[in-house]
Amino acid sequence: MNDINMDMLIREEARLIILKELGKQVNESLSSSLFEPVLAQFAIRVERPWIHGELEYLRVMGAITVTSVGSVKIATLTDLGRRHLDRDVAIEGVKRPSRRGE
């Protein structure tokens, strides 16, 4: 697999991980600094600017809203992001979640 395809797959996986992590929170929100350790659990070791880029992608696609607080970004899941997690819709550039039981 070439580097471009691998980079795309990593980004799509990271975007799904971000949405899933937001979905676990009571208020469906997290600061960008908290995504670094979450992504690292999946062997995606990246710095905050990379995460900010992925948050911006998800914002443009309508999956999250983003609020800037100094150098930190607060991401909040939208209804569209929740629908992607529930497999009701597919957001381009975001890995599809597995069906329950898979």
Backbone as XML, in Angstrom:
<?xml version="1.0"?>
<chain id="A" units="angstrom">
  <residue number="1" name="MET">
    <atom name="N" x="0.867" y="-1.179" z="0.000"/>
    <atom name="CA" x="0.000" y="0.000" z="0.000"/>
    <atom name="C" x="0.905" y="1.231" z="0.000"/>
  </residue>
  <residue number="2" name="ASN">
    <atom name="N" x="0.569" y="2.184" z="-0.862"/>
    <atom name="CA" x="1.435" y="3.359" z="-0.917"/>
    <atom name="C" x="1.131" y="4.322" z="0.225"/>
  </residue>
  <residue number="3" name="ASP">
    <atom name="N" x="2.046" y="5.288" z="0.409"/>
    <atom name="CA" x="1.954" y="6.213" z="1.542"/>
    <atom name="C" x="0.685" y="7.052" z="1.526"/>
  </residue>
  <residue number="4" name="ILE">
    <atom name="N" x="0.228" y="7.448" z="0.329"/>
    <atom name="CA" x="-0.967" y="8.290" z="0.241"/>
    <atom name="C" x="-2.188" y="7.526" z="0.735"/>
  </residue>
  <residue number="5" name="ASN">
    <atom name="N" x="-2.344" y="6.281" z="0.312"/>
    <atom name="CA" x="-3.484" y="5.481" z="0.755"/>
    <atom name="C" x="-3.418" y="5.220" z="2.258"/>
  </residue>
  <residue number="6" name="MET">
    <atom name="N" x="-2.221" y="4.956" z="2.785"/>
    <atom name="CA" x="-2.075" y="4.702" z="4.214"/>
    <atom name="C" x="-2.422" y="5.960" z="5.005"/>
  </residue>
  <residue number="7" name="ASP">
    <atom name="N" x="-1.971" y="7.117" z="4.554"/>
    <atom name="CA" x="-2.295" y="8.373" z="5.232"/>
    <atom name="C" x="-3.803" y="8.593" z="5.240"/>
  </residue>
  <residue number="8" name="MET">
    <atom name="N" x="-4.458" y="8.333" z="4.116"/>
    <atom name="CA" x="-5.906" y="8.503" z="4.038"/>
    <atom name="C" x="-6.619" y="7.551" z="5.007"/>
  </residue>
  <residue number="9" name="LEU">
    <atom name="N" x="-6.182" y="6.298" z="5.058"/>
    <atom name="CA" x="-6.804" y="5.325" z="5.960"/>
    <atom name="C" x="-6.616" y="5.720" z="7.426"/>
  </residue>
  <residue number="10" name="ILE">
    <atom name="N" x="-5.430" y="6.221" z="7.760"/>
    <atom name="CA" x="-5.175" y="6.660" z="9.135"/>
    <atom name="C" x="-6.073" y="7.839" z="9.485"/>
  </residue>
  <residue number="11" name="ARG">
    <atom name="N" x="-6.216" y="8.792" z="8.573"/>
    <atom name="CA" x="-7.076" y="9.952" z="8.821"/>
    <atom name="C" x="-8.536" y="9.538" z="8.982"/>
  </residue>
  <residue number="12" name="GLU">
    <atom name="N" x="-9.024" y="8.651" z="8.120"/>
    <atom name="CA" x="-10.415" y="8.192" z="8.221"/>
    <atom name="C" x="-10.652" y="7.461" z="9.542"/>
  </residue>
  <residue number="13" name="GLU">
    <atom name="N" x="-9.690" y="6.650" z="9.960"/>
    <atom name="CA" x="-9.784" y="5.928" z="11.238"/>
    <atom name="C" x="-9.768" y="6.919" z="12.402"/>
  </residue>
  <residue number="14" name="ALA">
    <atom name="N" x="-8.860" y="7.884" z="12.355"/>
    <atom name="CA" x="-8.752" y="8.877" z="13.434"/>
    <atom name="C" x="-10.048" y="9.681" z="13.556"/>
  </residue>
  <residue number="15" name="ARG">
    <atom name="N" x="-10.642" y="10.038" z="12.443"/>
    <atom name="CA" x="-11.898" y="10.801" z="12.482"/>
    <atom name="C" x="-13.001" y="9.999" z="13.152"/>
  </residue>
  <residue number="16" name="LEU">
    <atom name="N" x="-13.064" y="8.704" z="12.854"/>
    <atom name="CA" x="-14.068" y="7.856" z="13.513"/>
    <atom name="C" x="-13.783" y="7.751" z="15.009"/>
  </residue>
  <residue number="17" name="ILE">
    <atom name="N" x="-12.525" y="7.589" z="15.374"/>
    <atom name="CA" x="-12.159" y="7.508" z="16.787"/>
    <atom name="C" x="-12.577" y="8.789" z="17.510"/>
  </residue>
  <residue number="18" name="ILE">
    <atom name="N" x="-12.348" y="9.936" z="16.878"/>
    <atom name="CA" x="-12.735" y="11.219" z="17.470"/>
    <atom name="C" x="-14.244" y="11.267" z="17.685"/>
  </residue>
  <residue number="19" name="LEU">
    <atom name="N" x="-15.015" y="10.893" z="16.669"/>
    <atom name="CA" x="-16.478" y="10.906" z="16.812"/>
    <atom name="C" x="-16.938" y="9.950" z="17.907"/>
  </residue>
  <residue number="20" name="LYS">
    <atom name="N" x="-16.353" y="8.754" z="17.949"/>
    <atom name="CA" x="-16.736" y="7.779" z="18.975"/>
    <atom name="C" x="-16.440" y="8.311" z="20.372"/>
  </residue>
  <residue number="21" name="GLU">
    <atom name="N" x="-15.281" y="8.950" z="20.531"/>
    <atom name="CA" x="-14.908" y="9.473" z="21.844"/>
    <atom name="C" x="-15.853" y="10.592" z="22.262"/>
  </residue>
  <residue number="22" name="LEU">
    <atom name="N" x="-16.240" y="11.440" z="21.322"/>
    <atom name="CA" x="-17.214" y="12.489" z="21.637"/>
    <atom name="C" x="-18.540" y="11.863" z="22.047"/>
  </residue>
  <residue number="23" name="GLY">
    <atom name="N" x="-18.943" y="10.814" z="21.352"/>
    <atom name="CA" x="-20.202" y="10.142" z="21.651"/>
    <atom name="C" x="-20.243" y="9.511" z="23.036"/>
  </residue>
  <residue number="24" name="LYS">
    <atom name="N" x="-19.083" y="9.207" z="23.603"/>
    <atom name="CA" x="-19.012" y="8.604" z="24.946"/>
    <atom name="C" x="-19.197" y="9.628" z="26.062"/>
  </residue>
  <residue number="25" name="GLN">
    <atom name="N" x="-18.989" y="10.903" z="25.755"/>
    <atom name="CA" x="-19.027" y="11.941" z="26.782"/>
    <atom name="C" x="-20.467" y="12.342" z="27.086"/>
  </residue>
  <residue number="26" name="VAL">
    <atom name="N" x="-20.758" y="12.633" z="28.328"/>
    <atom name="CA" x="-22.109" y="13.032" z="28.731"/>
    <atom name="C" x="-22.567" y="14.254" z="27.926"/>
  </residue>
  <residue number="27" name="ASN">
    <atom name="N" x="-21.686" y="15.226" z="27.749"/>
    <atom name="CA" x="-22.050" y="16.443" z="27.005"/>
    <atom name="C" x="-21.603" y="16.388" z="25.543"/>
  </residue>
  <residue number="28" name="GLU">
    <atom name="N" x="-21.104" y="15.235" z="25.107"/>
    <atom name="CA" x="-20.642" y="15.005" z="23.736"/>
    <atom name="C" x="-19.603" y="16.028" z="23.293"/>
  </residue>
  <residue number="29" name="SER">
    <atom name="N" x="-18.773" y="16.496" z="24.226"/>
    <atom name="CA" x="-17.727" y="17.478" z="23.944"/>
    <atom name="C" x="-16.416" y="17.055" z="24.596"/>
  </residue>
  <residue number="30" name="LEU">
    <atom name="N" x="-15.281" y="17.449" z="23.948"/>
    <atom name="CA" x="-13.945" y="17.225" z="24.503"/>
    <atom name="C" x="-13.010" y="18.294" z="23.968"/>
  </residue>
  <residue number="31" name="SER">
    <atom name="N" x="-11.960" y="18.578" z="24.725"/>
    <atom name="CA" x="-10.942" y="19.501" z="24.227"/>
    <atom name="C" x="-9.944" y="18.739" z="23.369"/>
  </residue>
  <residue number="32" name="SER">
    <atom name="N" x="-9.345" y="19.444" z="22.424"/>
    <atom name="CA" x="-8.417" y="18.805" z="21.486"/>
    <atom name="C" x="-7.233" y="18.159" z="22.194"/>
  </residue>
  <residue number="33" name="SER">
    <atom name="N" x="-6.806" y="18.696" z="23.330"/>
    <atom name="CA" x="-5.662" y="18.115" z="24.043"/>
    <atom name="C" x="-5.961" y="16.694" z="24.534"/>
  </residue>
  <residue number="34" name="LEU">
    <atom name="N" x="-7.218" y="16.373" z="24.757"/>
    <atom name="CA" x="-7.580" y="15.041" z="25.249"/>
    <atom name="C" x="-7.633" y="13.984" z="24.153"/>
  </residue>
  <residue number="35" name="PHE">
    <atom name="N" x="-7.593" y="14.414" z="22.884"/>
    <atom name="CA" x="-7.608" y="13.430" z="21.796"/>
    <atom name="C" x="-6.250" y="12.776" z="21.577"/>
  </residue>
  <residue number="36" name="GLU">
    <atom name="N" x="-5.158" y="13.440" z="21.954"/>
    <atom name="CA" x="-3.821" y="12.871" z="21.748"/>
    <atom name="C" x="-3.679" y="11.499" z="22.410"/>
  </residue>
  <residue number="37" name="PRO">
    <atom name="N" x="-3.975" y="11.360" z="23.724"/>
    <atom name="CA" x="-3.830" y="10.031" z="24.332"/>
    <atom name="C" x="-4.837" y="9.010" z="23.799"/>
  </residue>
  <residue number="38" name="VAL">
    <atom name="N" x="-6.017" y="9.463" z="23.424"/>
    <atom name="CA" x="-7.031" y="8.544" z="22.885"/>
    <atom name="C" x="-6.540" y="7.951" z="21.560"/>
  </residue>
  <residue number="39" name="LEU">
    <atom name="N" x="-6.060" y="8.806" z="20.674"/>
    <atom name="CA" x="-5.560" y="8.325" z="19.379"/>
    <atom name="C" x="-4.322" y="7.454" z="19.554"/>
  </residue>
  <residue number="40" name="ALA">
    <atom name="N" x="-3.472" y="7.796" z="20.527"/>
    <atom name="CA" x="-2.256" y="7.014" z="20.768"/>
    <atom name="C" x="-2.587" y="5.572" z="21.160"/>
  </residue>
  <residue number="41" name="GLN">
    <atom name="N" x="-3.727" y="5.355" z="21.807"/>
    <atom name="CA" x="-4.149" y="3.991" z="22.154"/>
    <atom name="C" x="-4.332" y="3.135" z="20.916"/>
  </residue>
  <residue number="42" name="PHE">
    <atom name="N" x="-4.606" y="3.784" z="19.780"/>
    <atom name="CA" x="-4.811" y="3.080" z="18.512"/>
    <atom name="C" x="-3.590" y="3.203" z="17.607"/>
  </residue>
  <residue number="43" name="ALA">
    <atom name="N" x="-2.434" y="3.506" z="18.207"/>
    <atom name="CA" x="-1.160" y="3.638" z="17.499"/>
    <atom name="C" x="-1.166" y="4.794" z="16.498"/>
  </residue>
  <residue number="44" name="ILE">
    <atom name="N" x="-1.999" y="5.784" z="16.732"/>
    <atom name="CA" x="-1.996" y="7.001" z="15.915"/>
    <atom name="C" x="-1.383" y="8.078" z="16.806"/>
  </residue>
  <residue number="45" name="ARG">
    <atom name="N" x="-0.070" y="8.236" z="16.679"/>
    <atom name="CA" x="0.663" y="9.181" z="17.517"/>
    <atom name="C" x="0.886" y="10.468" z="16.735"/>
  </residue>
  <residue number="46" name="VAL">
    <atom name="N" x="0.111" y="11.476" z="17.092"/>
    <atom name="CA" x="0.134" y="12.744" z="16.363"/>
    <atom name="C" x="0.132" y="13.900" z="17.362"/>
  </residue>
  <residue number="47" name="GLU">
    <atom name="N" x="0.471" y="15.074" z="16.859"/>
    <atom name="CA" x="0.501" y="16.258" z="17.709"/>
    <atom name="C" x="-0.780" y="17.064" z="17.517"/>
  </residue>
  <residue number="48" name="ARG">
    <atom name="N" x="-0.969" y="18.014" z="18.399"/>
    <atom name="CA" x="-2.210" y="18.789" z="18.413"/>
    <atom name="C" x="-2.520" y="19.476" z="17.080"/>
  </residue>
  <residue number="49" name="PRO">
    <atom name="N" x="-1.551" y="20.066" z="16.357"/>
    <atom name="CA" x="-1.902" y="20.688" z="15.073"/>
    <atom name="C" x="-2.539" y="19.706" z="14.083"/>
  </residue>
  <residue number="50" name="TRP">
    <atom name="N" x="-2.074" y="18.459" z="14.082"/>
    <atom name="CA" x="-2.659" y="17.431" z="13.212"/>
    <atom name="C" x="-4.105" y="17.177" z="13.631"/>
  </residue>
  <residue number="51" name="ILE">
    <atom name="N" x="-4.319" y="17.056" z="14.933"/>
    <atom name="CA" x="-5.668" y="16.843" z="15.455"/>
    <atom name="C" x="-6.567" y="18.016" z="15.098"/>
  </residue>
  <residue number="52" name="HIS">
    <atom name="N" x="-6.052" y="19.231" z="15.217"/>
    <atom name="CA" x="-6.844" y="20.411" z="14.851"/>
    <atom name="C" x="-7.269" y="20.347" z="13.383"/>
  </residue>
  <residue number="53" name="GLY">
    <atom name="N" x="-6.396" y="19.856" z="12.519"/>
    <atom name="CA" x="-6.747" y="19.696" z="11.111"/>
    <atom name="C" x="-7.876" y="18.708" z="10.906"/>
  </residue>
  <residue number="54" name="GLU">
    <atom name="N" x="-7.848" y="17.617" z="11.657"/>
    <atom name="CA" x="-8.917" y="16.615" z="11.547"/>
    <atom name="C" x="-10.220" y="17.137" z="12.139"/>
  </residue>
  <residue number="55" name="LEU">
    <atom name="N" x="-10.130" y="17.903" z="13.225"/>
    <atom name="CA" x="-11.335" y="18.527" z="13.772"/>
    <atom name="C" x="-11.938" y="19.492" z="12.769"/>
  </residue>
  <residue number="56" name="GLU">
    <atom name="N" x="-11.090" y="20.240" z="12.076"/>
    <atom name="CA" x="-11.590" y="21.174" z="11.060"/>
    <atom name="C" x="-12.288" y="20.412" z="9.931"/>
  </residue>
  <residue number="57" name="TYR">
    <atom name="N" x="-11.718" y="19.283" z="9.504"/>
    <atom name="CA" x="-12.359" y="18.467" z="8.474"/>
    <atom name="C" x="-13.742" y="18.032" z="8.943"/>
  </residue>
  <residue number="58" name="LEU">
    <atom name="N" x="-13.819" y="17.506" z="10.161"/>
    <atom name="CA" x="-15.101" y="17.050" z="10.693"/>
    <atom name="C" x="-16.096" y="18.204" z="10.829"/>
  </residue>
  <residue number="59" name="ARG">
    <atom name="N" x="-15.601" y="19.399" z="11.166"/>
    <atom name="CA" x="-16.469" y="20.580" z="11.256"/>
    <atom name="C" x="-17.037" y="20.936" z="9.881"/>
  </residue>
  <residue number="60" name="VAL">
    <atom name="N" x="-16.177" y="20.973" z="8.885"/>
    <atom name="CA" x="-16.616" y="21.305" z="7.527"/>
    <atom name="C" x="-17.641" y="20.283" z="7.024"/>
  </residue>
  <residue number="61" name="MET">
    <atom name="N" x="-17.462" y="19.023" z="7.392"/>
    <atom name="CA" x="-18.389" y="17.971" z="6.963"/>
    <atom name="C" x="-19.688" y="17.973" z="7.777"/>
  </residue>
  <residue number="62" name="GLY">
    <atom name="N" x="-19.732" y="18.790" z="8.850"/>
    <atom name="CA" x="-20.956" y="18.901" z="9.640"/>
    <atom name="C" x="-21.093" y="17.900" z="10.773"/>
  </residue>
  <residue number="63" name="ALA">
    <atom name="N" x="-20.018" y="17.141" z="11.045"/>
    <atom name="CA" x="-20.082" y="16.107" z="12.080"/>
    <atom name="C" x="-19.888" y="16.663" z="13.488"/>
  </residue>
  <residue number="64" name="ILE">
    <atom name="N" x="-19.207" y="17.809" z="13.594"/>
    <atom name="CA" x="-18.946" y="18.420" z="14.896"/>
    <atom name="C" x="-19.020" y="19.935" z="14.768"/>
  </residue>
  <residue number="65" name="THR">
    <atom name="N" x="-19.126" y="20.600" z="15.910"/>
    <atom name="CA" x="-18.890" y="22.032" z="15.977"/>
    <atom name="C" x="-17.573" y="22.201" z="16.732"/>
  </residue>
  <residue number="66" name="VAL">
    <atom name="N" x="-16.898" y="23.318" z="16.488"/>
    <atom name="CA" x="-15.609" y="23.577" z="17.131"/>
    <atom name="C" x="-15.622" y="24.979" z="17.709"/>
  </residue>
  <residue number="67" name="THR">
    <atom name="N" x="-15.221" y="25.088" z="18.964"/>
    <atom name="CA" x="-15.083" y="26.365" z="19.644"/>
    <atom name="C" x="-13.627" y="26.511" z="20.065"/>
  </residue>
  <residue number="68" name="SER">
    <atom name="N" x="-12.996" y="27.636" z="19.728"/>
    <atom name="CA" x="-11.607" y="27.881" z="20.120"/>
    <atom name="C" x="-11.562" y="28.557" z="21.480"/>
  </residue>
  <residue number="69" name="VAL">
    <atom name="N" x="-10.704" y="28.022" z="22.337"/>
    <atom name="CA" x="-10.460" y="28.604" z="23.660"/>
    <atom name="C" x="-8.938" y="28.682" z="23.788"/>
  </residue>
  <residue number="70" name="GLY">
    <atom name="N" x="-8.372" y="29.837" z="23.459"/>
    <atom name="CA" x="-6.917" y="29.953" z="23.418"/>
    <atom name="C" x="-6.367" y="29.036" z="22.351"/>
  </residue>
  <residue number="71" name="SER">
    <atom name="N" x="-5.379" y="28.222" z="22.716"/>
    <atom name="CA" x="-4.766" y="27.305" z="21.754"/>
    <atom name="C" x="-5.481" y="25.957" z="21.690"/>
  </residue>
  <residue number="72" name="VAL">
    <atom name="N" x="-6.534" y="25.816" z="22.483"/>
    <atom name="CA" x="-7.281" y="24.557" z="22.532"/>
    <atom name="C" x="-8.585" y="24.712" z="21.754"/>
  </residue>
  <residue number="73" name="LYS">
    <atom name="N" x="-9.010" y="23.629" z="21.141"/>
    <atom name="CA" x="-10.295" y="23.609" z="20.435"/>
    <atom name="C" x="-11.216" y="22.648" z="21.187"/>
  </residue>
  <residue number="74" name="ILE">
    <atom name="N" x="-12.457" y="23.074" z="21.372"/>
    <atom name="CA" x="-13.464" y="22.227" z="21.998"/>
    <atom name="C" x="-14.366" y="21.688" z="20.887"/>
  </residue>
  <residue number="75" name="ALA">
    <atom name="N" x="-14.397" y="20.375" z="20.755"/>
    <atom name="CA" x="-15.216" y="19.725" z="19.727"/>
    <atom name="C" x="-16.491" y="19.194" z="20.368"/>
  </residue>
  <residue number="76" name="THR">
    <atom name="N" x="-17.610" y="19.384" z="19.672"/>
    <atom name="CA" x="-18.904" y="18.887" z="20.133"/>
    <atom name="C" x="-19.585" y="18.145" z="18.989"/>
  </residue>
  <residue number="77" name="LEU">
    <atom name="N" x="-20.070" y="16.969" z="19.277"/>
    <atom name="CA" x="-20.752" y="16.140" z="18.289"/>
    <atom name="C" x="-22.055" y="16.802" z="17.848"/>
  </residue>
  <residue number="78" name="THR">
    <atom name="N" x="-22.350" y="16.762" z="16.557"/>
    <atom name="CA" x="-23.618" y="17.271" z="16.031"/>
    <atom name="C" x="-24.569" y="16.095" z="15.800"/>
  </residue>
  <residue number="79" name="ASP">
    <atom name="N" x="-25.793" y="16.412" z="15.434"/>
    <atom name="CA" x="-26.753" y="15.350" z="15.104"/>
    <atom name="C" x="-26.239" y="14.511" z="13.936"/>
  </residue>
  <residue number="80" name="LEU">
    <atom name="N" x="-25.616" y="15.160" z="12.949"/>
    <atom name="CA" x="-25.082" y="14.419" z="11.803"/>
    <atom name="C" x="-23.965" y="13.477" z="12.245"/>
  </residue>
  <residue number="81" name="GLY">
    <atom name="N" x="-23.092" y="13.939" z="13.131"/>
    <atom name="CA" x="-22.039" y="13.076" z="13.659"/>
    <atom name="C" x="-22.607" y="11.885" z="14.397"/>
  </residue>
  <residue number="82" name="ARG">
    <atom name="N" x="-23.653" y="12.102" z="15.194"/>
    <atom name="CA" x="-24.326" y="11.005" z="15.905"/>
    <atom name="C" x="-24.945" y="10.031" z="14.916"/>
  </residue>
  <residue number="83" name="ARG">
    <atom name="N" x="-25.551" y="10.552" z="13.855"/>
    <atom name="CA" x="-26.172" y="9.687" z="12.848"/>
    <atom name="C" x="-25.124" y="8.826" z="12.141"/>
  </residue>
  <residue number="84" name="HIS">
    <atom name="N" x="-23.909" y="9.379" z="11.945"/>
    <atom name="CA" x="-22.825" y="8.583" z="11.359"/>
    <atom name="C" x="-22.470" y="7.434" z="12.305"/>
  </residue>
  <residue number="85" name="LEU">
    <atom name="N" x="-22.338" y="7.733" z="13.595"/>
    <atom name="CA" x="-22.018" y="6.689" z="14.573"/>
    <atom name="C" x="-23.107" y="5.624" z="14.636"/>
  </residue>
  <residue number="86" name="ASP">
    <atom name="N" x="-24.356" y="6.035" z="14.431"/>
    <atom name="CA" x="-25.487" y="5.103" z="14.447"/>
    <atom name="C" x="-25.677" y="4.389" z="13.113"/>
  </residue>
  <residue number="87" name="ARG">
    <atom name="N" x="-24.820" y="4.687" z="12.134"/>
    <atom name="CA" x="-24.850" y="4.096" z="10.785"/>
    <atom name="C" x="-26.088" y="4.489" z="9.984"/>
  </residue>
  <residue number="88" name="ASP">
    <atom name="N" x="-26.696" y="5.623" z="10.332"/>
    <atom name="CA" x="-27.850" y="6.119" z="9.569"/>
    <atom name="C" x="-27.406" y="6.864" z="8.317"/>
  </residue>
  <residue number="89" name="VAL">
    <atom name="N" x="-26.227" y="7.457" z="8.361"/>
    <atom name="CA" x="-25.649" y="8.175" z="7.219"/>
    <atom name="C" x="-24.166" y="7.830" z="7.153"/>
  </residue>
  <residue number="90" name="ALA">
    <atom name="N" x="-23.568" y="8.147" z="6.028"/>
    <atom name="CA" x="-22.115" y="7.969" z="5.868"/>
    <atom name="C" x="-21.512" y="9.329" z="5.538"/>
  </residue>
  <residue number="91" name="ILE">
    <atom name="N" x="-20.552" y="9.749" z="6.345"/>
    <atom name="CA" x="-19.858" y="11.008" z="6.091"/>
    <atom name="C" x="-18.585" y="10.686" z="5.323"/>
  </residue>
  <residue number="92" name="GLU">
    <atom name="N" x="-18.430" y="11.316" z="4.169"/>
    <atom name="CA" x="-17.261" y="11.089" z="3.326"/>
    <atom name="C" x="-15.983" y="11.399" z="4.102"/>
  </residue>
  <residue number="93" name="GLY">
    <atom name="N" x="-15.005" y="10.504" z="3.991"/>
    <atom name="CA" x="-13.718" y="10.715" z="4.638"/>
    <atom name="C" x="-13.663" y="10.274" z="6.083"/>
  </residue>
  <residue number="94" name="VAL">
    <atom name="N" x="-14.747" y="9.648" z="6.570"/>
    <atom name="CA" x="-14.788" y="9.133" z="7.936"/>
    <atom name="C" x="-15.109" y="7.649" z="7.848"/>
  </residue>
  <residue number="95" name="LYS">
    <atom name="N" x="-14.263" y="6.828" z="8.464"/>
    <atom name="CA" x="-14.496" y="5.377" z="8.438"/>
    <atom name="C" x="-15.873" y="5.066" z="8.996"/>
  </residue>
  <residue number="96" name="ARG">
    <atom name="N" x="-16.533" y="4.105" z="8.386"/>
    <atom name="CA" x="-17.832" y="3.665" z="8.882"/>
    <atom name="C" x="-17.641" y="2.850" z="10.143"/>
  </residue>
  <residue number="97" name="PRO">
    <atom name="N" x="-18.483" y="3.069" z="11.145"/>
    <atom name="CA" x="-18.390" y="2.231" z="12.341"/>
    <atom name="C" x="-18.844" y="0.813" z="12.015"/>
  </residue>
  <residue number="98" name="SER">
    <atom name="N" x="-18.318" y="-0.139" z="12.759"/>
    <atom name="CA" x="-18.733" y="-1.522" z="12.584"/>
    <atom name="C" x="-20.164" y="-1.687" z="13.043"/>
  </residue>
  <residue number="99" name="ARG">
    <atom name="N" x="-20.825" y="-2.674" z="12.467"/>
    <atom name="CA" x="-22.161" y="-3.020" z="12.968"/>
    <atom name="C" x="-21.997" y="-3.603" z="14.359"/>
  </residue>
  <residue number="100" name="ARG">
    <atom name="N" x="-23.025" y="-3.492" z="15.166"/>
    <atom name="CA" x="-22.952" y="-4.095" z="16.500"/>
    <atom name="C" x="-22.706" y="-5.588" z="16.359"/>
  </residue>
  <residue number="101" name="GLY">
    <atom name="N" x="-21.809" y="-6.078" z="17.173"/>
    <atom name="CA" x="-21.492" y="-7.494" z="17.149"/>
    <atom name="C" x="-20.382" y="-7.875" z="16.183"/>
  </residue>
  <residue number="102" name="GLU">
    <atom name="N" x="-19.915" y="-6.921" z="15.378"/>
    <atom name="CA" x="-18.811" y="-7.240" z="14.429"/>
    <atom name="C" x="-17.483" y="-6.959" z="15.061"/>
  </residue>
</chain>
